[in-house]
Amino acid sequence: MKIKEIREMSVSELDEQVYLLKEQLFHLRAKQATGQLTNGKEITIVRKNIARVFTVLRERELGIK
């Protein structure tokens, strides 16, 4: 997910996206714990996407561009 796509979303869509990403992260961690995760990089990608969404939410809260 690119930052440009995230900035085009509304606040409610961003909240929903955070929920979905955290749910996905939970499932990936469960897979990792059971040894079923083949690509560990997926966890890093999801965590970075969560951080991007939170960054955009914070920017909007502070009124930055």
Phi, psi and omega per residue, in radians:
M1 nan 2.276 -3.103
K2 -1.666 2.697 -3.092
I3 -1.104 -0.554 3.124
K4 -1.110 -0.714 3.106
E5 -1.131 -0.677 -3.111
I6 -1.190 -0.714 -3.120
R7 -1.167 -0.379 3.127
E8 -1.411 -0.213 -3.108
M9 -1.417 2.695 3.046
S10 -1.422 2.985 -3.111
V11 -1.109 -0.711 3.135
S12 -1.155 -0.646 3.080
E13 -1.159 -0.645 3.121
L14 -1.167 -0.708 3.092
D15 -1.074 -0.730 3.116
E16 -1.141 -0.682 -3.141
Q17 -1.126 -0.701 3.099
V18 -1.059 -0.783 3.135
Y19 -1.037 -0.821 -3.115
L20 -1.132 -0.720 -3.139
L21 -1.168 -0.694 3.114
K22 -1.164 -0.630 3.084
E23 -1.140 -0.740 3.111
Q24 -1.105 -0.717 3.115
L25 -1.094 -0.706 3.101
F26 -1.032 -0.802 -3.119
H27 -1.176 -0.650 3.104
L28 -1.143 -0.701 3.116
R29 -1.161 -0.623 3.088
A30 -1.137 -0.730 3.092
K31 -1.088 -0.709 -3.134
Q32 -1.132 -0.692 -3.119
A33 -1.157 -0.545 -3.137
T34 -1.618 -0.037 3.101
G35 1.446 0.271 -3.113
Q36 -1.655 -0.186 -3.106
L37 -1.374 2.130 -3.113
T38 -1.605 -0.550 -3.095
N39 -2.101 1.756 -3.115
G40 -1.182 -0.306 3.136
K41 -1.135 -0.397 -3.136
E42 -1.049 -0.664 3.131
I43 -1.095 -0.759 3.127
T44 -1.092 -0.734 -3.138
I45 -1.103 -0.778 -3.133
V46 -1.142 -0.725 3.126
R47 -1.097 -0.687 3.109
K48 -1.171 -0.650 3.099
N49 -1.140 -0.680 3.083
I50 -1.075 -0.771 3.140
A51 -1.101 -0.677 3.116
R52 -1.095 -0.770 -3.132
V53 -1.122 -0.777 3.114
F54 -1.102 -0.605 3.111
T55 -1.113 -0.782 3.139
V56 -1.150 -0.717 3.095
L57 -1.059 -0.748 3.141
R58 -1.170 -0.687 3.094
E59 -1.037 -0.751 3.137
R60 -1.173 -0.635 3.119
E61 -1.115 -0.674 -3.130
L62 -1.501 -0.167 3.141
G63 1.376 0.452 3.115
I64 -1.518 2.124 3.094
K65 0.398 nan nan
